[in-house]
Amino acid sequence: MTSIINKSISAMINSNQRALIAAAATIFLTGCGLIKPRDAGYFRFHAEEARLVVTRCERGQKTGSDCQAAAQAVAELDAAAPRQAPAKGGRWVEHDRQQ
């Protein structure tokens, strides 16, 4: 029984140490400029991720510069998206017609 508890404590300490090391490494690499913050260009290239970030920001699950960059990229992607005709059997609605 004692060995099981010791193994559990050892595993918790190891996972906590790993998390701390990962956080420290991320901070260090960001400070050195090796990890760059994601900008609108990044999110334009990763459209699905941009939409996910925007959704999380709208829900209040995420904040920061990613929210602004992702929102900008999504707006640019939506503006550049080609308009598609309605599905077969569908019909154009008056506001869908280009004049």
LINCORWO-V506975 format. One record per residue. N is the residue number from 0. RES is the residue in one letter. PHI is phi in whole degrees, 0 to 359 (* if undefined). PSI is psi in whole degrees, -180 to 180 (999 if undefined). OMEGA is omega in whole degrees, 0 to 359 (none if undefined). Layout:
n=N res=RES phi=PHI psi=PSI omega=OMEGA
n=N res=RES phi=PHI psi=PSI omega=OMEGA
This chain:
n=0 res=M phi=* psi=-42 omega=181
n=1 res=T phi=295 psi=-38 omega=181
n=2 res=S phi=292 psi=-34 omega=178
n=3 res=I phi=294 psi=-43 omega=179
n=4 res=I phi=295 psi=-44 omega=179
n=5 res=N phi=299 psi=-41 omega=178
n=6 res=K phi=295 psi=-40 omega=179
n=7 res=S phi=296 psi=-45 omega=179
n=8 res=I phi=296 psi=-43 omega=179
n=9 res=S phi=298 psi=-42 omega=179
n=10 res=A phi=295 psi=-40 omega=179
n=11 res=M phi=295 psi=-43 omega=180
n=12 res=I phi=296 psi=-43 omega=180
n=13 res=N phi=296 psi=-43 omega=180
n=14 res=S phi=292 psi=-37 omega=177
n=15 res=N phi=293 psi=-40 omega=178
n=16 res=Q phi=295 psi=-41 omega=179
n=17 res=R phi=297 psi=-43 omega=180
n=18 res=A phi=297 psi=-41 omega=179
n=19 res=L phi=295 psi=-42 omega=179
n=20 res=I phi=296 psi=-42 omega=180
n=21 res=A phi=297 psi=-43 omega=179
n=22 res=A phi=296 psi=-44 omega=179
n=23 res=A phi=296 psi=-41 omega=180
n=24 res=A phi=295 psi=-41 omega=179
n=25 res=T phi=297 psi=-45 omega=179
n=26 res=I phi=298 psi=-44 omega=180
n=27 res=F phi=298 psi=-49 omega=183
n=28 res=L phi=293 psi=-35 omega=177
n=29 res=T phi=293 psi=-43 omega=179
n=30 res=G phi=296 psi=-32 omega=180
n=31 res=C phi=278 psi=-7 omega=180
n=32 res=G phi=84 psi=9 omega=180
n=33 res=L phi=280 psi=-27 omega=174
n=34 res=I phi=248 psi=118 omega=183
n=35 res=K phi=264 psi=145 omega=177
n=36 res=P phi=295 psi=150 omega=181
n=37 res=R phi=282 psi=134 omega=180
n=38 res=D phi=243 psi=-177 omega=182
n=39 res=A phi=300 psi=-35 omega=178
n=40 res=G phi=298 psi=-42 omega=177
n=41 res=Y phi=299 psi=-47 omega=184
n=42 res=F phi=289 psi=-28 omega=175
n=43 res=R phi=296 psi=-35 omega=179
n=44 res=F phi=283 psi=-26 omega=180
n=45 res=H phi=243 psi=69 omega=188
n=46 res=A phi=299 psi=-43 omega=181
n=47 res=E phi=299 psi=-44 omega=179
n=48 res=E phi=296 psi=-39 omega=179
n=49 res=A phi=299 psi=-45 omega=180
n=50 res=R phi=295 psi=-37 omega=178
n=51 res=L phi=295 psi=-43 omega=179
n=52 res=V phi=297 psi=-43 omega=179
n=53 res=V phi=299 psi=-43 omega=179
n=54 res=T phi=299 psi=-45 omega=179
n=55 res=R phi=296 psi=-37 omega=179
n=56 res=C phi=293 psi=-42 omega=179
n=57 res=E phi=297 psi=-33 omega=179
n=58 res=R phi=278 psi=-6 omega=181
n=59 res=G phi=81 psi=13 omega=181
n=60 res=Q phi=275 psi=-12 omega=183
n=61 res=K phi=213 psi=145 omega=176
n=62 res=T phi=220 psi=171 omega=175
n=63 res=G phi=112 psi=-169 omega=185
n=64 res=S phi=293 psi=-25 omega=177
n=65 res=D phi=299 psi=-36 omega=181
n=66 res=C phi=299 psi=-48 omega=181
n=67 res=Q phi=293 psi=-45 omega=182
n=68 res=A phi=295 psi=-42 omega=180
n=69 res=A phi=293 psi=-42 omega=179
n=70 res=A phi=298 psi=-42 omega=178
n=71 res=Q phi=298 psi=-45 omega=181
n=72 res=A phi=296 psi=-43 omega=180
n=73 res=V phi=296 psi=-42 omega=178
n=74 res=A phi=299 psi=-42 omega=179
n=75 res=E phi=293 psi=-41 omega=179
n=76 res=L phi=295 psi=-42 omega=180
n=77 res=D phi=294 psi=-38 omega=180
n=78 res=A phi=292 psi=-32 omega=182
n=79 res=A phi=272 psi=-12 omega=183
n=80 res=A phi=293 psi=134 omega=178
n=81 res=P phi=290 psi=146 omega=177
n=82 res=R phi=285 psi=140 omega=181
n=83 res=Q phi=250 psi=143 omega=177
n=84 res=A phi=291 psi=157 omega=179
n=85 res=P phi=295 psi=159 omega=180
n=86 res=A phi=297 psi=160 omega=180
n=87 res=K phi=307 psi=131 omega=181
n=88 res=G phi=89 psi=-12 omega=178
n=89 res=G phi=278 psi=173 omega=178
n=90 res=R phi=223 psi=154 omega=178
n=91 res=W phi=289 psi=140 omega=173
n=92 res=V phi=265 psi=149 omega=186
n=93 res=E phi=313 psi=-45 omega=182
n=94 res=H phi=286 psi=-9 omega=179
n=95 res=D phi=274 psi=-19 omega=183
n=96 res=R phi=285 psi=138 omega=175
n=97 res=Q phi=272 psi=141 omega=182
n=98 res=Q phi=257 psi=999 omega=none
